[in-house]
Amino acid sequence: LREHKLETFWEQRHTRAFVKLKQILLMELVLKAPMFDGTPFIVISDGCKDGFGAVLAQ
């Protein structure tokens, strides 16, 4: 964003949405310990010229 000199703004509503998203991601329904009972693991990855990321899911 800085490269293209775009004006950015961050309001209280953005902070509230960000905090709510963090709370949801930490809920038990989303974040659980893995099961080592033979249930397979799945690696999900993505990349581009600037970097890469991966998730280990079950």
C-alpha positions as CSV (number, residue, x, y, z in Angstrom):
1,L,0.0,0.0,0.0
2,R,2.8,2.4,0.8
3,E,4.4,1.7,-2.6
4,H,1.4,3.0,-4.4
5,K,0.9,5.9,-2.0
6,L,-2.6,4.9,-1.1
7,E,-4.3,6.6,1.8
8,T,-5.2,4.2,4.6
9,F,-7.4,4.7,7.6
10,W,-8.3,2.5,10.6
11,E,-11.4,3.2,12.6
12,Q,-12.8,1.9,15.8
13,R,-15.2,-0.4,13.8
14,H,-12.1,-2.0,12.2
15,T,-10.6,-2.7,15.7
16,R,-13.9,-4.2,16.9
17,A,-14.1,-6.5,13.8
18,F,-10.5,-7.6,14.3
19,V,-10.9,-8.4,18.0
20,K,-14.1,-10.4,17.2
21,L,-12.3,-12.3,14.5
22,K,-9.5,-13.2,16.9
23,Q,-12.1,-14.4,19.5
24,I,-13.9,-16.6,17.0
25,L,-10.6,-18.2,15.8
26,L,-9.7,-19.1,19.3
27,M,-13.1,-20.8,20.1
28,E,-13.1,-24.6,20.6
29,L,-15.1,-25.2,17.4
30,V,-12.3,-23.7,15.4
31,L,-9.1,-24.5,17.4
32,K,-8.7,-28.0,18.7
33,A,-5.9,-30.4,19.5
34,P,-5.1,-33.0,16.8
35,M,-6.4,-36.5,17.1
36,F,-3.8,-39.2,16.8
37,D,-6.3,-42.0,16.2
38,G,-5.5,-42.5,12.5
39,T,-7.5,-39.5,11.3
40,P,-5.5,-38.1,8.4
41,F,-3.8,-34.8,8.4
42,I,-4.1,-32.4,5.4
43,V,-1.4,-29.9,4.4
44,I,-2.9,-26.8,2.7
45,S,-0.3,-24.5,1.2
46,D,-0.2,-21.4,-1.0
47,G,2.5,-19.2,-2.3
48,C,3.3,-16.2,-4.5
49,K,6.4,-14.2,-5.4
50,D,6.4,-12.5,-2.0
51,G,6.1,-15.4,0.3
52,F,4.2,-18.6,1.2
53,G,2.0,-20.0,3.9
54,A,0.7,-23.4,5.0
55,V,-1.9,-24.9,7.3
56,L,-1.9,-28.3,8.9
57,A,-5.5,-29.4,9.2
58,Q,-7.4,-32.4,10.3
